Amino acid sequence: MQRVFITGASSGMGAALARFYAARGYQLGLVGRREAALREFAESMPGQHQVYVLDVTDRQALHAAANAFLALGPVDVVVASAGISVGTLTEASEDFDVFERIMQTNVMATVSTFEPFVGAMKSTGRGTLVGVASVAAVRGLPGAGAYSASKAAVRNYCESLRVELHGTGVKVVTLAPGFIRTPMTAKNPYKMPFLMPVDQFARQAVKAIDRGTSYTVIPWQMGWVARLLRCVPDHVYDRIAAKRERKPRQSG
């Protein structure tokens, strides 16, 4: 039986990936903070799955969950999909704690998620580690300094890890979603081009994971947008991006 460990599994992209893998007959290790919702979700899917209720910023608890799942047998895929997105302003001192929480959840928890699995996967010469970046990592977005920085960090961290593990049989896949219809994007007060249903995202993401593709933008249209954004001179980008509507701040 193939086995997948997923953080942020009770909603959004994590839940969609879990449903897809469960339908394939995989055994899942599901990580989330809301116990009732997570257990109800696990019971709604075919198969017997393991539930681990914790906050991914608790490294010790996350490692304990990972080791408990590893004790059941080899793990084929690990998806670090837990993440948060909220508007931030550097000038607002009360946003410092929000900056820190975003970085801890989006970046450091990705590292903590992968840590226990690397040695086990290297010993068997197989397995895939999946990090979730974002198109928002391509250029800094106004009012989203913490989120853009965190996702750029995830992308570069996963690239470093991929190179470190080259030749070991362990693959590192980076997913860069554009706008995916989830509870997180439902809070955005602006137009979201190429908005994709979350189940469609999951199908395309799993194809990329199966292939071991190093970096994939989903949907593909946002990949072209990302390529264009990289080519725009800073002085032009600054004028255009400064007019963009901003994600609401938690404390705003």
C-alpha positions, 0 to 999 in steps of 0.5 A: 500500500502506498502512503502519503503524509499531508499537512494542512489536510483539513481544508483547501488544497491539502484536503483536495490532495487528500481526497485524490490520494484516498480515491487511489487507495493510498493510506494517508497521514493527515495533519491539521489543527481542528480535531473534529473537522479532521476526524470527520474528514478522514472518516468521509474518505475510503480507507483507514487513515491516521489523524494527527492533531497539531499546529505545524509550528510545533516542531516537536509535535510534528516530528512525533506525528511523522515518526508515528506514521513512518513506524507503519511503513515506508512513506511515498509522498510528503506534502507540506501544504499547511500555510497562511496568507494575510495582508501585512504592513511593515509600518504597522508595528502590530503586524510584526507578530503576523509576519513572524507567524506567516514565516513560521507556518509557511517556511519553517514548518515546511522544513520541520515537515520534511526533516523526519522523512529525508533519512528514511527516504534516502535509505530506501532510495525513493520517495517524493517531498512536495513543497507548496510555493506560490506565483506570489513568490515571483515578484513582491506584492504590496501589502503582502510582504510576509506572504510573498517573502515566505513563498519565495523562501519555500521555492528556493529552499525546495530547490536547494533541497532538490540539489542536495538530494540529487542522485539519492532517488528522493525527489523534491517537487515544488508546486506554485499555485496561482489563484485556487478556489479555497477558503483562503482565496475567498477572502481576497477583495480583488479579481483573481485571473484564471481562478481554478477549482481546488479539485482540478488543482489537485488532479494537476498537482498529483500529475506533477508529483507522479512525474517528479517535476521539479517546479510546476505552476498551476494553472498553466496560464499563470505560468506565462504570467509569472514568466512575463512578470520576471521580464518586466523592469522594476520601474515599470513593475513598481508603477503597476503593482502599486495600484493593485488592491491589497489583501486585508490585514488581520489587524487592519 
